[in-house]
Amino acid sequence: MPWWASALVFLAILVGGGWWLWRRVRATWRSVRALNDQVSEASLLIAELDRTASRLPTSGDVQLAVFTHPYDAHRERTRTRAIVADERRARREPKLPPWARR
């Protein structure tokens, strides 16, 4: 084999490797751009949530359940359950037939 044939084989391997590498770089660049678009969209959504959250009323002093007396926690839970049951009953009452209403 003459010297120029081995040079052509080397050049073909070099061009093939460059082409393969270029395709991988292009695919990586596309995925980086797509990721950047997603991050930009997420940051816009987070900024919107921050603006919305700043307008919401705060609940004031919130005490952790660990520091609440068990009797007070039970009384609060019972009161909350009664409120939820009344709300559920009020929502369901118009849907009930007349004979099933209290």
C-alpha distances in whole Angstrom, upper triangle without the diagonal:
4,7,8,6,7,11,11,11,13,15,16,17,19,21,21,23,25,26,27,29,31,32,33,35,37,38,39,41,43,44,45,47,49,50,51,53,54,56,57,59,60,61,63,65,66,67,69,70,72,74,75,76,78,80,81,84,84,86,87,88,86,87,84,85,85,88,90,93,92,96,95,91,93,95,93,90,94,94,91,91,94,93,90,92,94,92,90,93,94,91,91,95,95,92,95,97,101,102,99,100,102
4,6,6,7,9,10,11,13,15,16,17,19,20,22,23,25,26,28,29,31,32,34,35,36,38,39,41,43,44,45,47,49,50,51,53,55,56,57,59,60,61,63,65,66,67,69,71,72,74,75,76,78,80,81,84,84,86,88,88,86,87,85,86,86,89,91,94,93,97,95,92,94,96,93,91,95,95,92,92,95,94,91,93,95,92,91,95,95,92,93,96,96,93,96,99,102,103,101,102,104
4,5,5,6,9,10,11,12,14,16,17,18,20,21,22,24,26,27,28,30,32,33,34,36,37,38,41,42,43,45,47,48,49,51,52,53,55,57,58,59,61,63,63,65,67,68,69,71,73,74,75,78,79,82,82,84,85,86,84,85,82,84,84,86,88,92,91,95,93,90,92,94,91,90,93,93,90,90,93,92,89,91,94,91,90,93,93,90,91,95,94,92,95,97,101,102,100,100,102
4,5,5,6,9,10,10,12,14,15,16,18,20,20,22,24,25,26,28,30,31,32,34,35,36,38,40,41,42,44,46,47,49,50,51,53,55,56,57,59,61,62,63,65,66,67,69,71,72,73,76,77,80,80,82,84,84,82,84,81,83,83,85,88,91,90,94,92,89,91,93,90,88,91,92,88,89,92,90,87,90,92,89,88,91,92,88,89,93,92,90,93,95,99,100,98,98,101
4,5,5,6,9,10,10,12,14,15,16,18,20,21,22,24,25,27,29,30,31,33,34,36,37,39,40,42,43,45,46,48,49,50,52,54,55,56,58,60,61,62,64,65,66,68,70,71,73,75,76,79,79,81,83,83,81,82,80,82,81,84,86,89,89,92,91,87,89,92,89,87,90,90,87,87,90,89,86,88,90,87,86,89,90,86,87,91,90,88,91,93,97,98,95,96,98
4,5,5,6,8,10,11,12,14,15,16,18,20,21,22,24,26,27,28,30,32,33,34,36,37,38,40,42,43,44,46,48,49,50,52,53,55,57,58,59,60,63,64,65,67,68,69,71,73,74,77,77,79,81,81,79,80,78,79,79,81,84,87,86,90,88,85,87,89,86,84,88,88,85,85,88,87,84,86,89,86,84,88,88,85,86,90,89,87,90,92,96,97,94,95,97
4,5,5,6,9,10,10,12,14,15,16,18,20,21,22,24,26,26,28,30,31,32,34,36,37,38,40,41,42,44,46,47,48,50,52,53,55,56,57,59,61,62,63,65,67,67,69,71,72,76,75,78,79,80,78,79,77,78,78,81,83,86,86,89,88,84,86,89,86,84,87,88,84,84,88,86,83,85,88,85,84,87,87,84,85,89,88,86,89,92,95,97,94,94,97
4,5,5,6,9,10,10,12,14,15,16,18,19,20,22,24,25,26,28,30,31,33,34,35,37,39,40,41,43,45,46,47,49,50,52,53,55,56,57,59,61,62,64,65,66,68,70,71,75,75,77,78,79,77,78,76,78,78,80,82,85,85,88,87,84,85,88,85,83,86,86,83,83,86,85,82,84,86,83,82,85,86,82,83,87,86,84,87,89,93,94,92,92,95
4,5,5,6,8,10,10,12,14,15,16,18,20,21,22,24,26,27,28,30,32,33,34,36,37,39,40,42,43,45,46,48,49,50,52,54,55,56,58,59,61,63,64,65,67,69,70,73,73,75,77,77,75,76,74,75,75,78,80,83,83,86,85,81,83,85,82,80,84,84,81,81,84,83,80,82,84,81,80,83,84,80,81,85,84,82,85,87,91,92,90,90,92
4,5,5,6,9,10,10,12,14,15,16,18,20,21,22,24,26,27,28,30,32,32,34,36,37,38,40,42,43,44,46,47,48,51,52,53,54,57,58,59,61,62,63,65,67,68,71,71,73,75,75,73,74,72,73,73,76,78,81,81,84,83,79,81,84,81,79,82,83,79,79,83,81,78,81,83,80,79,82,83,80,81,84,84,82,84,87,91,92,89,90,92
4,5,5,6,8,10,10,12,14,15,16,18,20,21,22,24,25,26,28,30,31,32,34,36,37,38,40,41,43,45,46,47,49,51,51,53,55,56,57,59,61,62,63,66,67,70,70,72,74,74,73,74,72,73,73,76,78,81,81,84,83,79,81,83,80,78,82,82,79,79,82,81,78,80,82,79,78,82,82,79,80,83,83,81,83,86,90,91,88,89,91
4,5,5,6,8,10,10,12,14,15,16,18,20,21,23,24,25,27,29,30,31,33,34,36,37,39,40,42,43,45,46,48,49,50,52,54,55,56,58,60,61,62,65,66,69,69,71,73,73,72,73,71,72,72,75,77,80,80,83,81,78,80,82,79,77,80,81,77,77,80,79,76,78,80,77,76,79,80,76,77,81,80,78,81,84,87,88,86,86,89
4,6,5,6,8,10,10,12,14,15,16,18,20,21,22,24,26,27,28,30,32,33,34,36,37,38,40,42,43,44,46,48,49,50,52,53,55,57,58,59,61,63,64,67,67,69,71,71,69,70,68,69,69,72,74,77,77,80,79,75,77,79,76,74,78,78,75,75,78,77,74,76,78,75,74,78,78,75,76,79,79,77,79,82,85,87,84,85,87
4,6,5,6,9,10,10,12,14,15,16,18,20,21,22,24,26,26,28,30,31,32,34,36,37,38,40,41,42,44,46,47,48,51,52,53,55,56,57,59,61,62,65,65,67,69,70,68,69,67,68,68,71,73,76,76,79,78,74,76,78,75,74,77,77,74,74,77,76,73,75,78,75,74,77,77,74,75,79,79,77,79,82,85,87,84,85,87
4,5,5,6,9,10,10,12,14,15,16,18,20,21,22,24,25,27,28,30,31,33,34,36,37,39,40,41,43,45,46,47,49,51,52,53,55,56,58,60,61,64,64,67,68,69,67,69,67,68,68,71,73,76,76,79,77,74,76,78,75,73,76,77,73,73,77,75,72,74,76,73,72,76,76,73,74,77,77,75,78,80,84,85,83,83,85
4,5,5,6,8,10,11,12,14,15,17,18,20,21,23,24,26,27,29,30,32,33,35,36,38,39,40,42,44,45,46,48,49,51,53,54,55,57,59,60,63,63,65,67,68,66,67,65,66,67,69,71,74,74,77,75,72,74,76,73,71,74,75,71,71,74,73,70,72,74,71,70,73,74,70,71,75,74,72,75,78,81,83,80,81,83
4,5,5,6,8,10,11,12,14,15,16,18,20,21,22,24,26,27,28,30,31,33,34,36,37,38,40,42,43,44,46,47,49,51,52,53,55,57,58,61,61,63,65,65,63,64,62,64,64,66,68,72,71,74,73,70,71,74,71,69,72,73,69,69,72,71,68,70,73,70,69,72,72,69,70,74,74,72,74,77,80,82,79,79,82
4,5,5,6,9,10,10,12,14,15,16,18,20,21,22,24,25,26,28,30,31,32,34,36,37,39,40,41,43,45,46,47,49,50,51,53,55,56,60,60,62,63,64,63,64,62,63,64,66,68,71,71,74,73,69,71,73,70,69,72,72,69,69,72,71,68,70,72,69,68,72,72,69,70,74,73,71,74,77,80,82,79,79,81
4,5,5,6,9,10,11,12,14,15,17,19,20,21,23,24,26,27,29,30,31,33,35,36,38,39,40,42,44,45,46,48,49,50,52,54,55,59,59,61,63,64,62,64,62,63,64,66,68,71,71,74,72,69,71,73,70,68,71,71,67,68,71,69,66,69,71,68,66,70,70,67,68,71,71,69,72,74,78,79,77,77,79
4,5,5,6,9,10,11,12,14,16,17,18,20,21,23,24,26,27,29,30,32,33,35,36,38,39,41,42,43,45,47,48,49,51,53,54,57,57,59,61,62,60,61,59,60,61,63,65,68,68,71,69,66,68,70,67,65,68,69,65,65,68,67,64,66,68,65,64,68,68,65,66,69,69,67,69,72,76,77,74,75,77
4,5,5,6,9,10,10,12,14,15,16,18,20,21,22,24,26,27,28,30,31,32,34,36,37,38,40,42,43,45,46,47,49,51,52,55,55,57,59,60,58,59,57,59,59,61,63,67,66,69,68,64,66,68,65,64,67,67,64,64,67,66,63,65,67,64,63,67,67,64,65,69,68,67,69,72,76,77,74,75,77
4,5,5,6,9,10,10,12,14,15,16,18,20,21,22,24,25,27,29,30,31,33,35,36,37,39,40,41,43,45,46,47,50,51,54,54,57,58,59,58,59,57,59,59,62,64,67,67,70,68,65,67,69,65,64,67,67,63,64,67,65,62,65,67,64,63,66,66,63,65,68,68,66,69,71,75,76,74,74,76
4,5,5,6,9,10,11,12,14,15,17,18,20,21,23,24,26,27,29,30,32,33,34,36,38,39,40,42,43,45,46,49,49,53,53,55,57,58,56,58,56,57,58,61,62,66,65,68,66,63,65,67,64,62,65,65,61,62,65,63,60,62,64,61,60,64,64,61,62,65,65,63,66,68,72,73,71,71,73
4,5,5,6,9,10,11,12,14,15,16,18,20,21,22,24,26,27,28,30,31,32,34,36,37,38,40,42,43,44,47,48,51,51,53,55,55,54,55,53,54,55,57,59,62,62,65,63,60,62,64,61,59,62,63,59,59,62,61,58,60,62,59,58,62,62,59,60,64,63,62,64,67,70,72,69,69,71
4,5,5,6,9,10,10,12,14,15,16,18,20,21,22,24,25,26,28,30,31,32,34,36,37,39,40,41,43,45,46,49,49,52,53,54,53,54,52,54,54,57,59,62,62,65,63,60,62,64,61,59,62,62,59,59,62,61,58,61,62,59,59,62,62,59,61,64,64,62,65,68,71,73,70,70,72
4,5,5,6,9,10,11,12,14,15,17,18,20,21,23,24,26,27,29,30,31,33,35,36,38,39,40,42,44,45,49,49,51,53,54,53,54,53,54,55,57,59,62,62,65,63,60,62,64,60,59,62,62,58,59,62,60,57,59,61,58,57,61,61,58,59,62,62,60,63,66,69,71,68,68,70
4,5,5,6,9,10,11,12,14,15,17,18,20,21,22,24,26,27,28,30,32,33,34,36,37,38,40,43,43,47,47,49,51,52,50,52,50,52,52,55,56,60,59,62,60,57,59,61,58,56,59,59,55,56,59,57,54,56,58,55,54,58,58,55,56,60,59,57,60,63,66,68,65,65,67
4,5,5,6,9,10,10,12,14,15,16,18,20,21,22,24,26,26,28,30,31,32,34,36,37,38,41,42,45,45,47,49,50,48,49,48,49,50,52,54,57,57,60,58,55,57,59,56,54,57,57,54,54,57,56,53,55,57,54,54,57,57,54,56,59,59,57,60,63,66,68,65,65,67
4,5,5,6,9,10,10,12,14,15,16,18,20,21,23,24,25,27,29,30,31,33,34,36,37,39,41,44,44,46,48,49,48,50,48,50,51,53,55,58,58,61,59,56,58,59,56,55,58,58,54,55,58,56,53,56,58,54,54,58,57,54,56,59,59,57,60,63,67,68,66,66,67
4,5,5,6,9,10,11,12,14,15,17,18,20,21,23,24,26,27,29,30,32,33,34,36,38,39,43,43,45,47,49,47,49,48,49,50,52,54,57,57,60,58,55,57,58,55,53,56,56,52,53,56,54,51,54,55,52,51,55,55,52,53,57,56,54,57,60,64,65,63,63,65
4,5,5,6,8,10,10,12,14,15,16,18,20,21,22,24,26,27,28,30,31,32,34,36,37,41,41,43,45,46,44,46,44,46,47,49,51,54,54,56,55,51,53,55,52,50,53,53,49,50,53,51,48,51,53,50,49,53,52,49,51,54,54,52,55,58,61,63,60,60,62
4,5,5,6,9,10,10,12,14,15,16,18,20,21,22,24,25,26,28,30,31,32,35,36,39,39,42,43,44,43,45,43,45,46,48,50,53,53,56,54,51,53,54,51,50,53,53,49,50,53,51,48,51,53,50,49,53,53,50,52,55,55,54,56,60,63,64,62,61,63
4,5,5,6,9,10,10,12,14,15,17,18,20,21,23,24,25,27,29,30,31,33,35,38,39,41,43,45,43,45,44,46,47,49,51,54,54,57,54,51,54,55,51,50,53,53,49,50,53,51,48,51,53,49,49,53,52,49,51,54,54,53,56,59,62,64,61,61,62
4,5,5,6,9,10,11,12,14,15,17,18,20,21,23,24,26,27,28,30,32,33,37,37,39,42,43,41,43,42,44,45,47,49,52,52,54,52,49,51,52,49,48,51,50,47,47,50,48,45,48,50,46,46,49,49,46,48,51,50,49,52,55,58,60,57,57,59
4,5,5,6,9,10,10,12,14,15,16,18,20,21,22,24,25,26,28,30,31,35,35,37,39,40,39,40,39,41,42,44,46,49,49,52,49,46,48,50,46,45,48,48,44,45,48,46,44,46,48,45,44,48,48,45,47,50,50,49,52,55,58,60,57,56,58
4,5,5,6,9,10,10,12,14,15,16,18,20,21,22,24,25,27,29,30,34,34,36,38,40,38,40,39,41,42,44,46,49,50,52,50,47,49,51,47,46,49,49,45,46,49,47,44,47,49,46,46,49,49,46,48,51,51,50,53,56,59,61,58,58,59
4,5,5,6,9,10,11,12,14,15,17,18,20,21,23,24,26,28,29,32,33,36,38,39,38,41,40,42,43,45,46,50,50,52,50,47,49,50,46,45,48,48,44,45,48,45,43,46,47,44,44,47,47,44,46,49,48,47,50,54,56,59,56,55,57
4,5,5,6,9,10,11,12,14,15,16,18,20,21,22,24,26,27,30,31,33,35,37,35,38,36,38,40,42,43,46,46,49,46,43,45,47,43,42,45,44,41,42,44,42,40,43,44,41,40,44,44,41,43,46,46,45,48,51,54,56,53,52,54
4,5,5,6,9,10,10,12,14,15,16,18,20,20,22,24,25,29,29,31,33,35,33,36,35,37,38,40,41,45,45,47,45,42,44,46,42,41,44,44,40,41,44,42,40,43,44,41,41,45,44,42,44,47,47,46,49,52,55,57,54,53,55
4,5,5,6,9,10,11,12,14,15,17,18,20,21,23,25,28,29,31,33,35,34,37,36,38,40,41,42,46,47,49,46,43,46,47,43,42,45,45,41,42,45,42,40,43,45,41,42,45,44,42,44,47,47,46,49,53,55,57,55,54,55
4,5,5,6,9,10,11,12,14,15,17,18,20,22,23,26,27,30,32,34,33,36,35,37,39,40,41,45,45,47,44,42,44,45,41,40,43,42,38,40,42,40,37,41,42,38,38,42,41,38,41,44,43,43,46,49,52,54,51,50,52
4,5,5,6,9,10,10,12,14,15,16,18,20,21,24,25,27,29,31,30,32,31,33,35,37,38,41,42,44,41,38,41,42,38,37,40,39,36,37,40,37,35,38,39,36,36,40,39,37,39,42,42,41,44,48,50,53,50,49,50
4,5,5,6,9,10,10,12,14,15,16,19,20,23,24,26,28,30,29,32,31,33,35,36,38,41,42,44,41,39,41,42,38,38,41,40,37,38,41,38,36,40,41,38,38,42,41,39,41,44,44,44,47,50,52,55,52,51,52
4,5,5,6,9,10,11,12,14,15,17,19,22,23,26,28,30,30,33,32,35,37,38,39,42,43,45,42,39,42,42,39,38,41,40,36,38,40,38,36,39,40,36,37,41,40,37,40,43,42,42,45,49,51,53,51,49,51
4,5,5,6,9,10,10,12,14,16,17,20,21,24,26,28,27,30,30,32,34,35,36,40,40,42,39,36,39,39,35,35,38,37,33,34,37,34,32,35,36,33,33,37,36,34,36,39,39,39,42,45,47,50,47,46,47
4,5,5,6,9,10,10,12,14,15,19,19,22,24,25,25,27,27,29,31,32,33,37,38,40,37,34,37,37,34,33,36,35,32,34,36,33,32,35,36,33,34,37,36,34,37,40,40,40,43,46,48,51,48,46,47
4,5,5,6,9,10,11,13,15,18,19,22,24,26,25,28,28,31,33,34,35,39,39,41,38,36,38,39,35,35,38,37,33,35,38,35,33,37,37,34,35,39,38,36,39,41,41,41,44,48,50,52,49,48,49
4,5,5,6,8,10,11,13,16,18,21,23,26,25,28,29,31,33,34,35,38,39,41,37,35,38,38,34,34,37,35,32,34,36,33,31,35,35,32,33,36,35,33,36,38,38,38,41,45,47,49,46,45,46
4,5,5,6,8,10,11,14,15,18,20,22,22,25,25,27,30,31,31,35,35,37,34,32,34,34,30,30,33,32,28,30,32,29,28,31,32,29,30,33,32,30,33,36,36,36,39,43,45,47,44,43,44
4,5,5,6,9,10,13,14,17,19,21,21,24,24,27,29,29,30,34,35,37,33,31,34,34,30,31,34,32,29,31,34,31,29,33,34,31,32,36,34,33,36,39,39,39,42,45,47,49,47,45,46
4,6,5,7,9,12,14,17,19,22,22,26,26,29,31,32,32,36,37,38,35,33,36,36,32,32,35,33,30,32,34,31,30,34,34,31,32,36,34,33,36,38,38,39,42,45,47,49,47,45,46
4,5,5,7,10,12,15,18,21,21,24,25,27,30,30,31,34,35,36,33,31,33,33,29,29,32,30,27,29,31,28,27,30,30,27,29,32,30,29,32,35,34,35,38,41,43,46,43,41,42
4,5,5,8,9,12,15,17,17,21,21,24,26,27,27,31,32,33,30,28,30,30,26,27,29,28,25,27,29,26,25,29,29,26,28,31,30,29,32,34,35,35,38,42,43,46,43,41,41
4,6,8,9,13,14,17,18,21,22,25,28,28,28,32,33,34,31,29,32,31,28,29,31,29,27,29,31,28,28,31,31,29,31,34,32,31,35,37,37,38,41,44,46,48,45,43,44
4,7,9,13,14,18,19,22,24,26,29,29,29,32,34,34,31,29,32,31,27,28,31,28,26,29,30,27,26,30,30,27,29,32,30,29,33,35,35,36,39,42,43,46,43,41,41
4,6,9,12,15,16,19,21,23,26,26,26,29,30,31,27,26,28,28,24,25,27,25,22,25,26,23,23,26,26,23,26,29,27,26,30,32,32,33,36,39,40,43,40,38,38
4,7,9,12,13,17,19,22,25,24,23,27,28,28,25,24,26,25,21,23,25,23,20,23,25,21,22,25,25,23,25,28,26,26,30,31,32,33,36,39,40,42,40,37,37
4,6,9,10,14,16,18,21,20,20,24,25,26,22,21,24,23,19,21,24,21,19,23,24,21,22,25,25,23,26,29,28,27,31,33,34,35,37,41,42,44,41,38,38
4,7,7,11,13,15,18,18,17,20,22,22,18,17,20,19,16,17,20,18,16,19,21,18,19,23,23,21,24,26,26,26,29,31,32,34,35,39,40,42,38,36,35
4,6,10,13,15,18,16,16,19,21,22,18,18,21,20,17,19,22,19,18,22,23,21,22,25,25,24,27,29,29,29,32,34,35,37,39,42,43,45,41,39,38
4,6,10,13,15,13,13,16,18,19,16,15,19,18,15,18,20,19,18,21,23,21,22,26,26,25,28,30,30,31,34,35,37,38,40,44,44,46,42,40,39
4,7,9,12,11,11,14,16,17,14,13,16,16,13,15,18,17,16,19,21,20,20,24,25,24,26,29,29,29,32,34,36,37,38,42,43,44,41,38,37
4,6,8,7,7,11,13,15,12,11,14,15,12,14,17,17,16,19,21,21,21,24,26,25,27,30,30,31,33,35,37,38,39,43,44,45,41,39,38
4,5,6,7,10,12,14,12,10,14,15,13,14,17,18,16,19,22,21,21,24,26,26,27,30,31,31,33,36,38,38,39,43,44,45,41,40,39
4,5,5,8,9,11,10,7,11,13,11,11,15,16,15,17,19,20,20,22,24,25,26,28,30,30,32,34,37,37,38,41,42,43,39,38,36
4,6,8,9,12,12,10,13,15,14,14,18,19,18,20,23,23,23,26,28,28,29,32,33,34,35,37,40,40,41,45,46,46,42,41,40
4,7,9,12,10,10,13,15,14,15,18,19,19,21,23,24,25,27,29,29,30,33,34,35,37,39,41,42,42,46,47,47,44,42,40
4,6,8,7,6,10,11,10,12,15,15,16,18,20,21,22,24,26,26,28,30,31,32,34,36,38,39,40,43,44,44,40,39,37
4,6,5,6,9,10,11,12,14,15,17,18,20,21,23,24,26,27,29,30,32,33,35,36,39,40,40,43,44,44,40,39,37
4,5,5,6,9,10,10,12,14,15,16,18,20,21,22,24,26,27,28,30,31,32,34,37,38,38,41,41,41,38,36,34
4,5,5,6,9,10,11,12,14,15,17,18,20,21,23,24,26,27,29,30,31,33,36,37,36,39,40,39,36,34,32
4,5,5,6,9,10,10,12,14,15,16,18,20,21,23,24,26,27,29,30,31,34,36,35,39,39,39,36,34,32
4,5,5,6,9,10,10,12,14,15,16,18,20,21,22,24,26,27,28,30,33,34,34,37,38,38,34,33,31
4,5,5,6,9,10,10,12,14,15,16,18,20,21,22,24,26,27,28,31,32,32,35,35,35,32,30,28
4,6,5,6,9,10,11,12,14,15,17,18,20,21,23,24,26,27,30,31,31,34,34,34,31,29,27
4,5,5,6,9,10,11,12,14,15,17,18,20,21,23,24,26,29,30,30,33,34,34,30,28,27
4,5,5,6,9,10,10,12,14,15,16,18,20,21,22,24,27,28,28,31,32,32,28,27,25
4,5,5,6,9,10,10,12,14,15,16,18,20,21,22,25,26,26,29,29,29,26,24,22
4,5,5,6,9,10,11,12,14,15,17,18,20,21,24,25,25,28,29,29,26,24,22
4,5,5,6,9,10,11,12,14,15,17,18,20,23,24,24,28,28,29,25,23,22
4,5,5,6,9,10,10,12,14,15,16,18,21,22,22,25,26,26,23,21,20
4,5,5,6,9,10,10,12,14,15,16,19,20,20,23,24,24,21,19,17
4,5,5,6,9,10,11,12,14,15,18,20,20,23,24,25,21,19,18
4,5,5,6,9,10,11,12,14,17,18,18,22,23,24,20,18,18
4,5,5,6,9,10,10,12,15,16,16,19,20,20,17,15,15
4,5,5,6,9,10,10,13,15,15,18,18,19,16,14,13
4,5,5,6,9,10,12,14,15,18,19,20,17,15,15
4,5,5,6,9,11,11,12,16,17,18,15,14,14
4,5,5,6,9,10,10,13,14,15,12,10,10
4,6,5,8,10,11,14,14,16,13,11,11
4,6,7,8,10,13,15,17,14,12,14
4,6,5,6,10,12,14,11,10,12
4,5,5,8,9,11,9,7,9
4,6,8,9,12,11,9,12
4,7,9,12,10,10,13
4,6,8,6,6,10
4,6,6,7,11
4,5,6,9
4,6,8
4,7
4
